[in-house]
Amino acid sequence: MLNQINSINTSSFLFLISVLGMFLNQKNILVMLMSLEMMFLSITFNLIFSSIYLDDISGQIFSLLILTVAAAESSIGLAILVVYYRIRSVITVELMSLMKG
C-alpha cells in the first residue's frame, strides 16, 4: 500500500513539474514540447502503477497506446520545428502565428 502511495506521489510530482514548465516558460517551444512529453509520461506512470496494484493489464495496454501517440506527436512536432527553423532561423512562440495559412 505504501509503495502505491509513493508511486502516485511520484507521478503527481512529475505532472506538477510539467504543468509549471508549460506555464512558466511560454517563450521556448522546445521546453514546452518536453513538458508536454513529461505530462504524458507521468500519466503513463500513474496508469502502470495503478494497473500493477489492481492486477489488471488494461492500464498497461492503455499506457503503451499513450506512449505510442506521444512518440508520434513528438516526432511530428520536432519535424515541423526543424522546417520552421530552416525558413525563419528563429524558433519563438510569438512568431508561430505567422504559420497560419
PyMOL commands that set and color helices and strands:
alter all, ss='L'
color gray80, all
select helices_A, chain A and resi 2-24+29-54+58-88+94-99
alter helices_A, ss='H'
color red, helices_A
deselect
rebuild
show_as cartoon
